[in-house]
Amino acid sequence: MRGQIKADHIPLNKFTLLMGGLPVALTPTKISGIEEELETTDLPDRTRASGGNTKPTEFTMEIPMHHLVEQAAMEQWFRQAQDPVLPTYKLFGTLIHSPISGGLPRTFTLNGVFPTKRKLPDLDMSNEGEMAVVEWTMSLDQLLPV
């Protein structure tokens, strides 16, 4: 594999998530892989055809629990998607993957994003003091490469 991979790779730890419409920038420490899948249909001749659209998907992200302003913004956004649902609860975002040199990034637009679940961390008195994070499950209508 040596010599096959081009220089200036994009590491897994250099990313930025920007969410339009939130009053604060988020600092997720972890974002799960985002899968995008075509809608398909099975045909009578046992082949498959594209339905032309992608399916909505979801991903998770972890935000430090002690980032109180970010957690408050997430809680407010989560409430906007609850009854009575506000018409502005779906936001757009930009996920930026930065190369190690700081050069041209790989960027994706996230359309129709909103939180669907909040998971508090497991607690354990014997823990060495690891940082507590809140895991948010996010719904995503569409992922578009920029």
C-alpha positions as semicolon CSV with decimal commas, in nm:
position;residue;x (nm);y (nm);z (nm)
1;M;0,000;0,000;0,000
2;R;0,302;0,226;0,046
3;G;0,330;0,460;-0,250
4;Q;-0,035;0,408;-0,346
5;I;-0,186;0,663;-0,105
6;K;-0,132;1,027;-0,200
7;A;0,031;1,268;0,044
8;D;-0,167;1,515;0,259
9;H;-0,430;1,273;0,382
10;I;-0,737;1,374;0,582
11;P;-0,707;1,247;0,940
12;L;-1,010;1,132;1,139
13;N;-0,948;1,390;1,411
14;K;-0,954;1,708;1,199
15;F;-1,315;1,799;1,137
16;T;-1,554;2,086;1,197
17;L;-1,935;2,075;1,215
18;L;-2,107;2,407;1,150
19;M;-2,483;2,423;1,211
20;G;-2,673;2,715;1,060
21;G;-2,944;2,852;1,288
22;L;-2,784;2,761;1,621
23;P;-2,675;3,051;1,844
24;V;-2,344;2,881;1,927
25;A;-2,076;2,678;1,748
26;L;-2,078;2,309;1,847
27;T;-1,766;2,119;1,950
28;P;-1,842;1,752;1,891
29;T;-1,558;1,528;2,005
30;K;-1,688;1,239;1,797
31;I;-1,921;1,202;1,498
32;S;-2,028;0,859;1,375
33;G;-1,989;0,766;1,010
34;I;-2,272;0,905;0,799
35;E;-2,417;0,657;0,551
36;E;-2,614;0,763;0,247
37;E;-2,828;0,508;0,067
38;L;-3,034;0,520;-0,251
39;E;-3,401;0,428;-0,242
40;T;-3,430;0,118;-0,457
41;T;-3,701;-0,119;-0,565
42;D;-3,686;-0,489;-0,650
43;L;-3,826;-0,560;-0,995
44;P;-4,020;-0,872;-1,102
45;D;-3,722;-0,994;-1,308
46;R;-3,519;-1,014;-0,981
47;T;-3,312;-0,707;-1,058
48;R;-3,301;-0,383;-0,867
49;A;-3,366;-0,028;-0,988
50;S;-3,293;0,310;-0,835
51;G;-3,587;0,508;-0,703
52;G;-3,395;0,827;-0,785
53;N;-3,369;0,964;-0,432
54;T;-3,160;0,897;-0,123
55;K;-3,315;0,780;0,202
56;P;-3,308;0,995;0,513
57;T;-3,039;0,876;0,752
58;E;-2,900;0,943;1,097
59;F;-2,572;0,985;1,278
60;T;-2,457;1,036;1,634
61;M;-2,231;1,299;1,780
62;E;-2,082;1,345;2,125
63;I;-2,055;1,686;2,289
64;P;-1,874;1,739;2,621
65;M;-2,123;1,764;2,905
66;H;-1,940;2,059;3,061
67;H;-1,988;2,270;2,745
68;L;-2,299;2,421;2,903
69;V;-2,382;2,677;2,634
70;E;-2,362;2,412;2,360
71;Q;-2,571;2,169;2,564
72;A;-2,833;2,442;2,625
73;A;-2,848;2,511;2,249
74;M;-2,892;2,138;2,178
75;E;-3,167;2,110;2,443
76;Q;-3,352;2,407;2,293
77;W;-3,322;2,256;1,943
78;F;-3,445;1,920;2,076
79;R;-3,751;2,093;2,228
80;Q;-3,827;2,266;1,895
81;A;-3,885;1,922;1,739
82;Q;-4,132;1,827;2,015
83;D;-4,503;1,907;2,034
84;P;-4,585;2,174;1,934
85;V;-4,325;2,125;1,660
86;L;-4,182;2,452;1,533
87;P;-4,166;2,485;1,154
88;T;-3,799;2,585;1,182
89;Y;-3,677;2,276;1,373
90;K;-3,484;2,135;1,074
91;L;-3,151;2,306;1,021
92;F;-2,870;2,282;0,767
93;G;-2,507;2,218;0,842
94;T;-2,163;2,188;0,693
95;L;-1,921;1,909;0,779
96;I;-1,562;2,000;0,697
97;H;-1,283;1,739;0,683
98;S;-0,944;1,913;0,691
99;P;-0,622;1,766;0,550
100;I;-0,309;1,753;0,766
101;S;-0,144;2,038;0,572
102;G;-0,440;2,271;0,627
103;G;-0,496;2,280;0,251
104;L;-0,819;2,234;0,056
105;P;-1,077;2,054;0,276
106;R;-1,340;1,795;0,180
107;T;-1,680;1,946;0,260
108;F;-2,036;1,814;0,281
109;T;-2,366;2,000;0,323
110;L;-2,617;1,842;0,563
111;N;-2,981;1,928;0,486
112;G;-3,280;1,873;0,713
113;V;-3,091;1,805;1,036
114;F;-3,253;1,777;1,380
115;P;-3,187;1,589;1,707
116;T;-3,402;1,281;1,766
117;K;-3,242;1,138;2,081
118;R;-3,026;1,243;2,375
119;K;-2,821;0,985;2,569
120;L;-2,653;1,076;2,895
121;P;-2,329;0,894;2,983
122;D;-2,301;0,581;3,194
123;L;-2,185;0,676;3,542
124;D;-1,936;0,474;3,745
125;M;-1,773;0,572;4,077
126;S;-1,469;0,356;3,993
127;N;-1,400;0,554;3,674
128;E;-1,064;0,734;3,662
129;G;-1,232;1,065;3,574
130;E;-1,288;1,044;3,198
131;M;-1,469;1,337;3,042
132;A;-1,850;1,301;3,041
133;V;-2,015;1,350;2,701
134;V;-2,376;1,365;2,590
135;E;-2,451;1,158;2,280
136;W;-2,701;1,313;2,040
137;T;-2,868;1,113;1,762
138;M;-2,932;1,336;1,463
139;S;-3,172;1,283;1,172
140;L;-3,047;1,391;0,830
141;D;-3,258;1,428;0,514
142;Q;-2,975;1,471;0,264
143;L;-2,594;1,469;0,249
144;L;-2,444;1,664;-0,041
145;P;-2,075;1,682;-0,133
146;V;-1,960;2,038;-0,200
